[in-house]
Amino acid sequence: MTTSVKNNFMPPGLVSNLEEVLMRRKGGEEDKRRDESVEPSSPSNENKEDDTEECSNPIILVTNGDGIESSGLICLVEALVSNGRYNVHVCAPQSDKSLSGHSVTTPETIAVTSAEINGATAFEVCGTPADCVSLALSGALFSWSKPLLVISGVNKGSSCGNHMLYSGVIAGAREALISGVASLSISLNWKKDESKESDFKDAVTVCLPLIHAAVRDIEKNMFPKSCSLKIEIPTSPSTNKGFKITKQSMWRCTPSWQAVSATRHPSASHFMGNQQSLGIQLAQLSRDASAAGAARRITTQRKNVEIESVGVAGKNDSKAVKKFFRLEFVDKEQEDIDEDLDFRALESGFVAVTPLTLNSKIDSDSQTAASDWISSALEGSEQ
């Protein structure tokens, strides 16, 4: 900002003297500011405020099962960042690990790479959701070892009933619970030909009041202990019928294993690499060539690519048979009609909130405490 003297009604000499004094004073202030700016132990007040604000914001760790580039995770992180009240960190699988359960990677080395998500500190991990949370809470990756809250999601597909045993998104929240950190898992009941990508944003909007309430009460030491909350969002989040406290069901789709022909089934490439399929075809067309020979010929064309053939490379047993199968889950009619079960509430259009513990079945005291908190939190969010 420049400083001037209005001289319409002032003698020229006085104007000259004032301008000289002001210039000297301005120069002295600039020198002082310059000296202060290079003082190593005296950062500006503005930077202090920014640092204080960043440090004072509660830390939320976000992970998921669908992979770091999934729409559900991106929508969740963007909403938390734009809110401005949280310090958001992300540690999520590099690829889709939605059905990895609570598996961990050992003793292999895990690669971790920084990722770009606006407003958040993010890393993608070549591992499972349980790996991600365990690593994040270890103190080896981030400068902290215990965030205030871990949120896993938003998962593409329901995690109701016994499917929670397969679910990677549930495993991420459970791993936090094992480490004594409060956690939430969020899943959207995605349906093919009905759901759309914008539903993830609506699902996050539905969950935000519960997330805010959880953060508030964790800071007040009022959040239910030793349990994680599983949040299931109905297929149309924006038209949900409200929140419903539910119980864990025994619901499960029927697993169906289908035999697959590598040469005839159009989807063979989903569970075999293209090079594998090509190796099989070559082995079948060239009966006089060994499986190992077919693999070697293809390998010379594309280095560092492992080829798997019908025969077992290095073996001369012509009786060896290799088959391929694909697992699909088929919906079946459920006999249990209890509306307080998670899948029934979800089917009826409610947001199903289920308390989970490390025990196979939640005890009555934990169920009551969690139910009371959920009720009070939801009542507070409506005010």
QUINORDA-V740971 format. One line per field, one symbol per residue. ss: DSSP state (2 for helix, 1 for strand, 0 for the rest). phi: phi as a letter, one per 20 degrees, with the letter a starting at -180 (. if undefined). psi: psi as a letter, one per 30 degrees, with the letter a starting at -180 (. if undefined). Layout:
BEGIN
ss = ???
phi = ???
psi = ???
END
This chain:
BEGIN
ss = 00000000000222222222222222222222222220000000222222222222011111100000002222222222222001111111100000000000000000011111100111111000222222222200000000001111111100002222200222222222220000111111000000000222222222222222222222200000000111111000222000111110000001111111000000022200022222222222200000222222222220000000000000000000000111111100000000001222222000111111000000022222222222222222220
phi = .edcdfdfccfgfffffffffffffffffffffffffeffecfffffffffffffeffedddcadeofeffffffffgfffffndcdeccbcffcfcfdemdfcebefedeccfcecgnceccdceaegfgfffffefneddfdcbffbdddqeeepfdflffffefffffffffffgendfbccccdffcgmcecgfffffffgfeggffffffgeffemdfgflbddeddefgdgfdfeoecfcdfedfafefcedfcefedffdgffccfgfffffffffffdffeffffffffffffcfmdedddffegnddffefccdcccecddfcfeffdffeegfffffeneeedcfccfffcffffffffffffgfffffffef
psi = klklkjgegkkeeeeeeeeeeeeeeeeeeeeeeeeeffjfgilleeeeeeeeeeefkkkkkkaafflfgkeeeeeeeeeeefefgljkkkjlkeljhfhfbhkljkglkkkkkkljjkfljkkkkialeeeeeeeeffffelflfjlekkkjakkjkkhlbfffffkeeeeeeeeeeeggkklkkkkkikkkgelleffeeeeeeefeeeeeeeeefeeghfkklhllkjjkkleiefglglkkkllklgkklkkjkkkkkffekfgeffgkleeeeeeeeeeefiffkleeeeeeeeefejlgkkkkleljkfkgjffkkklklkkkkkklkkfkgjffleeeeeffgljjjkkklflfkkleeeeeeeeeeeeeeeeeff.
END
